[in-house]
């Protein structure tokens, strides 16, 4: 516009607006700029249409190590050009700031231009080593009488199980900030551990204990930014996670 350029591009005459000499000289550069813009748009479209590039997935250690990693070869074989980076954290990644492209969360997205799908809603049981189950004998055993392998105090804001441990007041003889370490401790007979039943029943070295009910369930949501949902490389990772969780729950 005249205001943006600081120069007059058109003269007003009785016949209407007439281009100035400057406007005539700017025509060719403007056409080249328009062509370059269209070409840039085509490059972006080709890039987004190709099944190549990085997809960052924010996910908990437990979900990445024990659910997604065992199935990952299937995605790599189907789409070798898609590079997946697992961002492991108990904190919630900020998708609006592109800390990750896709996230698995324990709650529905409440703000931001995000879209989500609930993949799993499951109840919890108490698990332990077979040696612990043998020592306990027939139940149901009260939760207050068990030693648990607990989460450390720093994770209560982010982990549903940590909040449950604090609310239920269960006794934790040993704690850890890592699910891998907690599982190893439970498998070694160091205490009971609360796990989503659908997942806990798949883990070696653990059996479900006969206890009073655990008053807890969890929802797992798959979330991404609305603008990324149909980007091909993001879509195939989304579908991989969706299918993998469906297999676990099924």
ABEGO torsion letter per residue (X at the ends): XAAAAGBBABBBBAAEBBBBAAAAAAAAAAAAAAAAAAAAAAAAAAAAABBBEBBBBBBBAAAAAAAAAAAAAAAAAABAABBBBBBBBABBBBAAAGABABBBBABBBABEBBBBBBABBBBBBBBBBAAAAAAAEBOBBBAAABBBBBBBAAAAAABAAAAAAAAAGBBBABBBABAAAAAAAAAAGAEBBBBBAAAAAABBGBBBBBBBBBBBBBBBBBBBBAAAAABAAAAAAAAAAAAAAAAAAX
